[in-house]
């Protein structure tokens, strides 16, 4: 699988979607998209777009629900819904809500309020244990999101209930809404925090497919609970968006879109 | 006399026996909420969350998303800590989660105002698709629990810590969304819920001796409100008084006020906690001080209706 080419196309979809909507969150969509490409197109998630409610499916829960454009771009390309729906992102009477929503086929949890994904994943994973299912529950959280106290309520419950079918991915892009994470509040030492809660840790570069693929394959095969700390660049792939807090939650205008798409040619 | 939470514990156990998908989540108050009945019988279906109410509500949603009927219990006041989680992760996704708030109202007693939830029904009533219940006794609480296990979708049920008179027997049929006329009358209607139902019946018995005929309705479903029953009675008596161990703002009184404002024709008095916090004390002392006792209800009916 040529993940680099695929991710480039998905990045274009994200930017066009945001431009048409006139609002949304490019930074976190671009930081997560390489990993989402591997999850959905690298044989990691056992999912079938024709059976989105299959009780045996793996679950991917995007806790950082504002990064919905990345998720929608992947789901459309995977065949969960027609790609023409991407034009209706954030528009009234259309499918794609501003934040990930279960109205959209393939979306497991309606998000938009941070900190909830791992608790939801705990519930799904617990049900999997009760029903003797072998599915895995993948939860992606942001690093800024780890400021939410509820994330740690969830983390303590994951290990207390021995939910070894959970994989947490932290998209550590270093930026949140207002500013850099480091100047907003303290989440460090983030890796040690997750380790101390009882998670098995892998640290990867979230844009290097040579690191993403083996890490995800290991987490798929071996029992967890895993926490994969993925160092990423917010706005990755578009020079003027990279590592700039301005692009957490702002859509590119026509001129900016043109410039961005040229870079992604 | 029995606390309604005892009925919940029995109902939950019966529901778990009947349906293998019933799971109970608890945030370290299982001895008090009585959800521990499930722990003893089905330990794997009793999910100890520790003191993590926010996590518990969303974990319940996750379980429900995978086919479970999730009962998440804690004190009424601590469910409120997870209000936004309940809104965004339970109700918005219409999850099959039943939130059980025990120790509601001033009746919680000596623990004091921090534990006396007097606004829970008001806030949960605002959530689209949410069913809100407040059973009048332990028998009704047990039957309501079984009804909730069958109902698809989110619900909140408030329970009491203290013992209250038993009003129903085994033959009673509980139905979500249906009030019940406990006593017929023609001069005024008391619409009550929870512990105030037995107090209303006592007041009606007393006033009957003075030739005042009161109709008493047990409105154990606050949402969806049995509007037809209330309007029918209001049309007959032209005087309605709501009675609840809850703020007069937004709960049963609020719901009936909304109904009668849009369907005028009867005078309304809201009897309950008058926009104030409680304090430590025995339940009967608190009911006396804050105006919820039989004596006060009688005075209120005589003075305002």
Interface residues (C-beta under 8 A of the other chain):
Chain A: X55 X102 X108 X109 X110 X112 X113 X115 X116 X119 X120 X121 X122 X123 X124 X125 X126 X127 X128 X130 X131 X149 X150 X153 X154 X156 X157 X160 X161
Chain B: X23 X44 X45 X47 X48 X49 X50 X52 X54 X55 X56 X57 X58 X59 X60 X61 X62 X63 X64 X65 X66 X67 X68 X70 X84 X85 X88 X89 X92 X93
